[in-house]
């Protein structure tokens, strides 16, 4: 009997690490559904997925809304029978000092980065438990381990993912469901490119200079690439990672920040 084709959900799967992971899982033959707010824009989806459009299904998803999350997961289950892999890669980043910290910056980052992951896990967990197999991967950050000034909301949201993952791994252990997280340092994604562009505008420095400054934040003096994160995620989502759970994997290029 041929092996079952696995089904994966990747939130935030139309950009950055999420897109790289979606492509890597699809390369292994996994049927991948990516969820993103802009997935309802056919032109945007086609531009982002390119030649992978035939291997990856994109549907609109708002991880801040339970009805959107539940509907998305229900659609995947209706199409494929269940869900085998969940990658929580949807996330945002915004800065603010603690003094006079705006409520909306705090609330939105916690709601998307942490609560959004919780909503997705809550929706897929029963299906994974029923089939006695599942892989849940949360994209955290080195910011989950090391504080950064003016980044309380982001650091708290990512640190929260580590605590959430430990609880999920315990509840899933006897059912063959694992839960882990990946904590990268700076990864060269669209988000980082926006930071670089803002720094260029503020300082008048060249792209090469600003990019090099970010790269110097680690001893390898290189920015991590999304595809490197995707390779680790592919292993963690595989049958070979059965005993790997409750762990956080730092992709830190040698720097604890």
C-alpha positions in Angstrom: 0.0 0.0 0.0 1.5 3.4 -1.0 2.3 5.8 1.8 -0.4 8.4 2.6 0.3 11.8 1.1 0.5 14.2 4.1 -1.4 17.4 4.4 0.2 20.6 5.8 -1.1 24.0 6.8 1.3 26.9 6.8 0.1 30.2 8.2 1.8 33.3 6.8 2.7 31.1 3.9 2.8 33.7 1.2 6.0 35.3 2.3 9.3 34.9 4.1 9.9 31.8 6.2 6.3 30.6 5.8 6.6 30.5 2.0 10.0 28.8 2.1 8.6 26.1 4.4 5.6 25.6 2.2 7.7 25.2 -0.9 10.0 22.8 0.9 7.2 20.6 2.2 5.6 20.6 -1.3 8.9 19.4 -2.7 8.6 16.3 -0.5 5.2 15.6 -1.9 3.1 17.1 0.9 -0.2 18.7 0.0 0.3 22.2 1.3 -2.4 24.7 2.2 -1.1 28.2 3.0 -3.2 30.7 4.8 -2.8 34.5 4.6 -4.9 37.6 4.7 -4.0 38.4 1.1 -4.7 34.9 -0.2 -8.0 36.1 -1.6 -6.0 38.3 -4.1 -5.4 35.9 -7.0 -2.8 38.2 -8.7 -0.8 38.4 -5.4 -1.0 34.7 -4.9 0.2 33.9 -8.4 3.1 36.4 -8.0 4.2 35.0 -4.7 3.9 31.3 -5.5 5.2 31.4 -9.1 5.8 27.9 -10.5 4.7 26.4 -7.1 1.1 27.6 -7.7 0.2 24.1 -9.0 1.5 22.4 -5.8 0.4 24.8 -3.1 -3.2 25.9 -2.3 -3.7 29.4 -0.9 -6.8 30.4 1.0 -7.7 33.5 3.0 -7.0 33.3 6.7 -7.1 35.7 9.6 -5.5 34.1 12.6 -7.0 36.8 14.8 -10.5 35.5 14.2 -11.7 32.2 15.5 -14.3 31.8 12.8 -11.8 32.3 10.1 -9.4 29.8 11.7 -12.1 27.2 12.2 -13.4 27.7 8.7 -10.0 27.4 7.1 -9.2 24.1 9.0 -12.6 22.7 8.2 -12.1 23.4 4.5 -8.7 21.6 4.6 -10.2 18.6 6.4 -13.1 18.5 4.0 -10.7 18.5 1.0 -8.1 16.1 2.4 -9.6 14.2 5.3 -7.4 15.5 8.0 -4.4 17.7 8.8 -1.0 16.1 9.5 1.3 19.1 9.8 0.8 22.7 11.1 3.4 25.4 10.8 2.6 28.6 12.6 4.6 31.2 10.7 2.2 34.1 10.6 3.6 37.0 12.6 4.2 40.8 12.8 6.8 43.0 14.3 6.4 46.6 15.7 8.5 48.6 18.2 7.6 50.7 21.1 9.2 51.7 24.4 7.5 50.5 27.6 6.7 54.1 28.8 3.5 55.2 27.0 3.5 51.9 25.1 0.3 51.9 22.9 -2.2 49.3 23.7 -2.9 48.5 20.1 0.8 47.6 19.4 0.8 45.3 22.4 -2.6 43.7 21.7 -2.0 43.1 18.0 1.4 41.5 18.3 0.2 39.2 21.1 -3.0 38.4 19.3 -1.3 37.5 16.0 2.0 36.0 17.1 0.8 34.1 20.1 -3.0 33.8 20.3 -3.2 33.2 16.5 -0.9 30.2 16.9 -3.0 29.0 19.8 -6.2 29.3 17.7 -4.6 27.2 14.9 -3.4 24.5 17.3 -6.8 24.3 19.0 -8.4 23.8 15.6 -6.1 21.1 14.3 -5.3 19.2 17.5 -8.5 17.0 17.6 -7.8 15.8 14.0 -4.2 14.9 14.8 -5.2 13.1 18.0 -7.9 11.1 16.1 -5.4 9.9 13.6 -2.6 9.5 16.2 -0.1 11.4 14.2 0.7 15.1 14.0 3.5 17.7 13.7 3.1 21.2 15.0 5.9 23.7 14.4 5.8 27.2 15.8 8.1 29.9 14.4 9.4 31.7 17.4 12.6 33.9 17.5 15.8 34.4 19.3 13.8 37.3 20.8 12.0 34.6 22.8 15.2 34.0 24.7 16.8 37.5 24.8 15.1 40.8 25.6 15.4 43.8 23.3 14.8 47.4 24.3 11.6 48.8 22.6 10.4 45.3 21.8 8.4 44.1 24.8 5.4 43.0 22.8 7.3 41.1 20.2 9.6 39.4 22.8 6.7 38.5 25.0 4.7 37.0 22.1 7.6 34.9 21.0 8.5 33.8 24.5 4.9 32.8 24.9 5.1 30.4 22.0 7.7 28.4 23.9 5.4 28.0 26.9 2.5 27.2 24.7 4.5 24.6 22.8 5.5 22.8 26.0 1.9 22.4 27.0 0.8 21.2 23.6 3.7 18.7 23.4 2.6 17.1 26.7 -1.1 16.9 25.7 -0.1 15.4 22.3 2.6 13.0 23.4 0.6 9.8 24.0 -1.3 10.4 20.7 1.7 10.7 18.4 1.5 14.5 18.1 4.7 16.5 18.5 5.1 20.2 19.1 8.4 22.1 18.7 9.5 25.6 17.8 12.2 27.2 15.7 14.0 30.4 16.9 15.9 32.1 14.2 18.1 35.2 14.4 17.8 37.7 11.6 16.5 36.0 8.5 16.6 37.7 5.1 12.9 38.0 4.5 10.6 40.7 3.1 10.2 42.0 6.7 14.0 42.4 7.2 14.3 44.1 3.8 11.7 46.7 5.0 13.9 47.4 8.0 16.9 47.7 5.8 15.1 50.2 3.5 13.9 52.2 6.5 17.5 52.4 7.9 18.8 53.4 4.5 16.2 56.2 4.4 17.0 57.4 7.9 20.8 57.2 7.6 21.6 57.8 3.9 23.7 54.6 3.9 23.8 52.2 1.0 22.0 48.9 0.9 25.3 47.0 1.1 26.3 48.9 4.2 23.1 48.5 6.1 22.7 44.8 5.1 26.3 44.2 6.3 25.5 45.8 9.7 22.6 43.3 10.2 24.9 40.4 9.1 27.5 41.5 11.7 25.0 40.7 14.4 26.3 37.1 14.4 29.8 35.6 14.3 29.2 34.0 10.9 28.7 37.4 9.5 25.9 36.2 7.2 22.2 36.6 7.2 20.2 33.4 7.7 18.2 32.5 4.6 14.5 31.3 4.7 15.5 28.1 2.9 17.8 27.2 5.8 14.9 27.5 8.2 12.7 25.4 5.8 15.2 22.5 5.8 15.0 22.2 9.6 11.2 22.5 9.5 11.0 19.7 6.9 12.9 17.3 9.2 10.8 18.3 12.2 7.7 17.6 10.2 8.9 14.1 9.1 8.3 10.6 10.4 12.0 10.7 11.5 11.2 13.3 14.2 8.8 11.1 16.1 10.7 11.6 19.4 11.5 15.2 18.9 9.0 17.3 20.9 8.9 20.1 23.5 12.1 21.5 22.1 13.1 24.9 20.7 15.7 25.0 18.0 17.8 28.1 17.7 19.1 29.0 14.3 21.4 31.7 15.7 24.5 31.7 13.4 26.5 31.6 16.6 25.0 34.6 18.4 22.7 34.5 21.4 21.9 38.2 20.6 
